[in-house]
Structure formats: structure tokens, C-alpha cells
């Protein structure tokens, strides 16, 4: 992929990232629990109950999803997080590819200047 194509793809990824408004790490599983009802045969299970599970601070956290709206929200949030992570990995790979191409062709100063113009920090804008 040439430098211009990589820059265009990075811009497209940036635009796509602005459309991801909510996300949640984790996964949705279906939990079955032993029945505690009187007279129920031993080994009887209740469920399955949908559960959202994720890691936080080195511990596993979970949230039982009580209705279809919560399940739909969790599926969308987990899907958004997976898409976000994939886009970030692709953006990083493109940035490394651009850096590699810039290193190999430092004589093309026009290209280097165009890339530099696109790399404006938010910190510089905030200070003005």
C-alpha cells in the first residue's frame, strides 16, 4: 500500500472512530444455576440467564442482563468495543507502515511535509 492510501485509510478510521459512542469490554454468556426450590430433583438447573462478564482491576465483574433491551444494549456495546480495538490495531499498523516508508524515502520532502501537516496535536490547540 502506498503512502497516500495509508493516509486516506487512517483518516477513514478516524472518522469511523467518531461514530462509536459507547462500548463495554467483555463478553455475554448464558449462565445456568442449580434450582433451590423445595421438591425439585437434585441436579435440576434453572436458566439460562444472560450475563455480561468483563475484567476490571484484575477481578472478574459480571452483570446479569434482566431483559431483552439489556441484552441488546450489551451486544451492541461489546461489539462496539471489539470494533474499536480492531480499528486501533489497524491505525497503529498503518502508522508503523507510514513511518517505515518515510524512513526509506527521506528525500521526498514534499511527502514528509504533507504528513507533518496532518499531525497536529490537540495540546497545541488547547494552549492558544
N, C-alpha and C positions, 0 to 999 in steps of 0.2 A: 504494500500500500504506500502511495507517495505521501509526501508531507501535507499537501493541500487536502487530500482525502482524510488523513488522520485529524487534521484541524477541524474539518467540517464535521466529522463524527464526534469529536469532543464537544463541539458546540451543540450538536443534536442531543447528546447525552445530558448536557447541562440544562437544555430546555425540558427534556423528559423528567429530570430530577425535580424541577419546579412544580410538576403536576402530582407528585407524591406528597400528600398532605398528612397522612397518618400511617403508622407502621408499628408492628409489635414483633419482637423476636419470639421464636418458639415454634411449637407445632401443636396440632389438635389431635388428640387421641380419644378413644372411646373406652371408658372405664366400666368395669363390672365389679360389683361389691357383693359380699355374702349377705344373704337375707337374714334379718334379725326378727322376723315375725314369728309369733308363737305358733307352733304346729307346723311350721314349714319344714320340709325334709332337709336333713343335713346336707350341705353342699349346694343348696339352692342359691342361685345368683340373681341379683337384680341388675337392671341396666340394659343396654349400655348407656352411659351418660357421657356426653361430650365434655372434654376437659382441655383447656389451653394450658400448656406447660412451657416454662422458659427458665433460663439460668439468670440469676441476679445476685451479685456479690458472692459468688462461689456456692450459692444454695439454689436448689430447685424450687421454683414457685409454681403454683398452679391455681387455676380459676375454673370452677365448674360453670359451664355455659348453660343457662337455665331455659332458654327458649330459642326458637329458630332465628330470631333477629340477632341475638348474641352470637350464635354460630356463624351467621352470615358476616357479621362485623369481624369476628376473629379470623375467618377465612380470608377476607379482604385485607386485613391488617398484616397477617402473616405473609400473604402473597406480595403485598407492597414491600415488606422488609426484604424478602428474597430478591425482588426485582431491584431494589435499591442497592443491595450488596453486589449483585451481578453488574449493575451499571458502574458502581465504584471500581470494581476489579477491571472492567473494560477500560474505563477512563485512565486508570493507573497504567495499564499496559500500553495504551496509546501514548501517554506522556513519556514513558520509557522509550518507545519507538521513535518519537519525535526527538528526544534527547540524543538517541543513538545516531539518527540521521543528521542532526546538527553537528555532532562531533565529527562525522565522516566528511561533511561538506562545509567546513567553516568559511570557505571562500565565497559562498553565496550569501553575501551580506544583506542583500535585499530581502531574502527569505528570513534571515535571522531577525531583521528589523520588524517584519510583519508579525512574526511570532511574538516578539517582545511587546509589541503594541497591544496584543491580546491578553497579556499577562499583567493586568492592573490589580493591585491589592486593594481590598476594601479598607484596610487600615489607612492607606494614604488618603482615601476619600473622606474618611471619618474625621481626620485631623484638620481638614480645611474648613 
